[in-house]
Amino acid sequence: MNWMIIALSFATFISTMIGGSLTIRFRKLLPYFFAFSSGSLIAVTFFDILPESLIIANSIGLPARYLFAVTVGAFLFYTILEKYFLTHHHHDDKDHPHIMGPVGAGGLIIHSFLDGVAIGAAFLVNPSIGLIIALAVIFHDFTDGSNTVTLMLKNKHHVKNAAMLLFLDALAPVVGVLSTNFISINESLLAMVLAFFAGEFIYIGASNLLPETHKHPPWNMILSMSLAIVLIFVLTSVLQ
């Protein structure tokens, strides 16, 4: 593995840590981070995760209908999980840490790991393509770090716990890059996993974060969401 890949892996780590650290530092502005994270999670689903899943599925002849079924199933799964199992245990204590924080952050960590796998695999095929993908991931990881911390703090978790999940999210793409020397992922499984993430991120963005923005001035929240959507659109366009 050459020094360029190592340097880019380190850059993904730094980018994620900066995004999350700024969110912790300016947590008094959390409502804006809620709106930004909601927009970025939904945008990355439709501009990045689902298109990538469909490209993989098309290349192996897997019907797109199966992917959408997994996406809808994941959305339904998290709806049932939170409404009928998780919320039931915490509805009497609004300050109690909610499991959806680590659940959402965990999804982002796995997604970051797959971003690292994408970088490593691309470099094995063509270093130029690998560099383009790495740069897009580096800039995108800034929002991943922010989203990880936002989900933890929104769900009443301590800053130390948010920082721990942030570190794991920052480390995930580095591990993903390194893993490409040792593992290969079945394409059918990868397409399904991405589709599952799509359903999870739509649920978290629309049902877990978006309602929080309704308590604040609408135009400020719309501006924050729009900024996130435009940013993700631009960053994911680099991969095209």
N, C-alpha and C positions, 0 to 999 in steps of 0.2 A: 504494500500500500504506500503510495507516494506522499510526499510532504504536502502537496496541494490539497489532497483529500483530508488529511489531518487538520490542516489550517482551516478549511471550510467547516469541518465538523466542530471545531472550537468556536468558529464564528456563529454557528447555530446556537451553541450553548450560551454565548454572550448575549445574542439577540433576545433569546427567550428570557434570560435573567433580567435584562434591562426592562423589557415590557412588564414583567411581573413586579419588579422592584419599584417602578414608577407608580404602578397601581397601589402598592402598599404605602408608598410615600405620600401619595395624594388621595388617600382613601376617603377623605372628607368630600371628595367629588364622586363618590361611588355611583350616584344615580346616572351620571354621564357614562361611567364605565359599564353600568347595566345596559344602557341603550346601545353603546358601542359594541359590547360583547354579543348582544342579541342580534344586531345587524351583521356582525362578522361571522357568527356561527351559521346563520341562515344563508349568508352569501357564499361562504366557503363550501357549503353543502351543494348549492346549485351551480357554482362556477368551477368547482374543483373535484369534490368527492364523487358526486353522481356521474359527471361526464367521464371521469377516469374509470369508474366501475363499468359504465356502458362500453367504453372503448375496449376494455379487457374482455367483457362478455362477447362483444361482436367478433373479436379476434379468435375466440374459441367456440363460437356457435352457441353460446348460452343465451336463451331467450330473455330479452329485457324485462318481460313480464315477471319473471322470477325475481329479478332484482327489486322491482317496485313492490312486489309482495313482501320481500324481506324488509324494505324500508318502512312500509305501512305497519308491518308486524312489530318492528322495533319501536315505532312511535306508540303503538297500542300497548306494548309491553311496559314501557316506561310510564305511560299514563296509569295503567293498572297498578304498577309497582308503587308509585308515589301516592295515588289517591286512596288505595285500599289497604296498603300495607305500611308504608313509611309515614304518611301524614297521620294515620290513626294513632301512632305512638307519641306524636309530638304536638297534637293540636291544642293541648292545654298549656303548653309552655312555648311561647313564640321565640324565646331566647335560647332554646335548646338547639345544639348543632344538628343540622339535618343531613341525612345520608346522601341526599342528591348532590351535595358539594363534592365529596370524594368520588361519587359515581361519575359525575360530569367531568371532573378533573382527570379521572382515570381514563375516560374515553379520549380526552385530549392527549394524554401521555401515550396511549397506544397509537393514536394518529400520528404523533410526532415521531414515534419509532418507525412507522411505515414511511414517513417522509425521509428519514435517514436511509432506509432500505432503498428508496427510490434514487437517492443521490448515489449510493454505492453501486447499485445495479447499472445506473446510467453511465458511470465512469468506466465500468467494465466493458460496456459496449462502445462508447465514444466519449472521450474526455471533454470535448467541446459541449456536447449535450449535457454531460454531467455537471459542467460548470454553470450552464444556464439554469438547470434545475436547482442546483445548490444555492445560487443567488436568490432565486424566487423563494426557496424555503427559508433562507436566512431572514429576508424581510418579512415573510409571513409569520415566522416564529415569534416576532415581536408581539403580534396580536395573540398568538397562542399563550404566551406567558401572561399577558394581561387577562385573557379569558380564564385561565386556570385560577389565578388569584381572585378574580371577580366572583367566580362560582363558589369558592370557599368562603369568602367574606359575606356574600349575599346569603348563604345558608348558615350563618352564625358560627362559623368555625374560627378558632383563634388564629391570629396573625402567624404564629409560629408554625401551625399546621399548614397554613396557606403557603408559607415559605418552603416547607418541606416538599409539598406537592409541586411547587414551582421548580425546585431543584431537580426533582425526578423528571419533570417535563423537559427541562433544559438538557438533561443527560440522555433522554430517550433517543433523539436523532443521532447522537454520537454512537450509542450502542447499535442503532439501526445500521449506520454506515459500516461499523466493524463486523456486524453479523453477516454481511453479504459475502464474506470470505468463507463462511462456514455453513450457511443454511440456504435453502431455496424454498419459496412459497408457492404452493399449487395455485395456478391462476384462477380456477373456479372458486376456490376458497377465498382468495384475495378479493375477487369481485363481490362475493357475498358479504365479506367483512366490511368492505367499504360501503355497501348498501345499508348494512346495519348501522354503521356510524352515521349515515345520512339521516336515518329515522331518529336516532338518538339526539343529534345536534339540532334537528328541526324542533324536537320536543323541548329540549333545554332552552333554545333561543326563544321559541314562541310561547311556551307555557310556564317556564321557570323564571326567565329573565324579563321578558317583555311586560308582564303585568306590573312589575316594579316601576316601570317608566310612567304608568298612568297616574302616579301620585305627584308628578312634577310637571312644570310648564311644558306643554306639548311641543312647541317649536324648538326648544332646546334639545329635547329628546329626539325629535325627528332629525335635527341637524347632526347629532351624534351618531344616530343609526345610519344616516345617509353617508357620512364620512367613512364609516366602517365598510359599507357596501361598495362605495367607489374605490376605496383602498384595496379591498380584496379582489375586486374586478381587475384593477390594474396589475396587481401582483400575479394573479393567476393567468392573466393574458400573456405574461412573459413565457409561460410554459407552452403556449400554442405554437 
